[in-house]
């Protein structure tokens, strides 16, 4: 269910309350200056946000309400299931934020896990 790089950002942004699409996009842009997992500055593209919101709506995590205004306006909010998921995921999110140095070290460390440990594992 959390398989998507922007899902936690959307959950956190909507935790403050319902947001129009542009407000949600801006809120996510503000919180995504540095991705500790990749070491890159990441910004969500509008297409990726729309695609992720549709997936989350289908999964029952986000409500989408189209307001009867001109121009058309859409408001997104967390469903009870989405709010519950955020509550349960929050300790993991907090841990990652508090341990950025550890995450950065692990990313920079060589990956020796793919190397055989002895000659028995070597092909003939």
N, C-alpha and C positions, 0 to 999 in steps of 0.2 A: 504494500500500500504506500510506503514511503519511497518507492522506487521512482525517483524523479528529482532532478537537482534543484527545483524551485519550490517543491511542496512545503518544506518547513518554513521557507521565507513567506509564503502565502499564508500559512497558518498563523505565524507570528504577527504579520501585518494585520490580518483580520481579527486578531484577538482583541484589538482596541475597539472594534465595532465595525458595522457595515461601512463599506467604501465603494465609491464609484470606480469604474475601471481605471480612469486616469489617476485617481488618488492612490489606488492600490499599486499601480505601476510605479508612481513616484515614491511611495513608501518602500517598495522593494529596492528601487534604485539607491535610495539612501542607505539601506542596510547592507548592500553588497559591494563594498569597496575592495575587499580582499578575500579571496577564497583560500583558507589555510590548507585545504586538501591538495589543491593544484599549485598554489603559490602564485596564482594569477589574479589580476583585477577582473572581476566578472560583472557584467551588466545583463539583465534580462532583456531580451528583445520582445517586442510586442507580440509577435507570432508565437513565441514560446510561452508567453504568459497566457494567451488565449487558449492554446492547446492544453496547457496544464490545468487551467480553470475548467475546461470541458471535462477532462479526465476526473478532476476532483468532484465536479457536480455529478457525474455519472456514478462515482463511488459513494455519493451521499455525504461528502465532507463539506461541501460548499453549496449554499443556496444562491441562485441567480434570479433577480427580480428586475424585469424590464419596466421602467417607469413610463407612464403615459405623458411624456413631455416632448417638446420639440426644441432642439434636436433630441433624438432618441438618447435615453440615458439608462444605463444598467448599473445596478447595485449588487455587490457580492457580500455575503456574510457567512459565518461559520454555522453549520448545522450543529445540533447537540453532539453528534458523533465526531464532527471535526474538532469541536471544543474539547471533547474528552480525549481525543487522540493527542492534541497539543499538550494537555495536562500530563499525559503519560510519557510523551516524548521530551518534555521540557528538561528533565534531569540530564538526558543525553546531550541536548543542545547546550545546556549550561556547562556540562563537563568539557565539551569540545571548545567552548569559548574560553574556559579557564585554563585549558591545557594546550594552547596554541603553540607554545614552545616545544612541547613533546611531539605534537603532530608535525611541526616543521622539521624536527630532527629525524623523525621516522621517514619523512618524504625524501630527505637528503641522503639517508643511509643506503648503502648498496644492498640490493636484494639478493641475498645468498640462499634464499629458500628454494630456488629452482635448480641449484647445483647438486649433483650427486655427492653423497657424503663419503663414499669409498669406491674402490675399483669394481666391486661387485655390481654396482648399479650402471657401470659403463657398458654400452653395447659392444659386441665383439667385432 
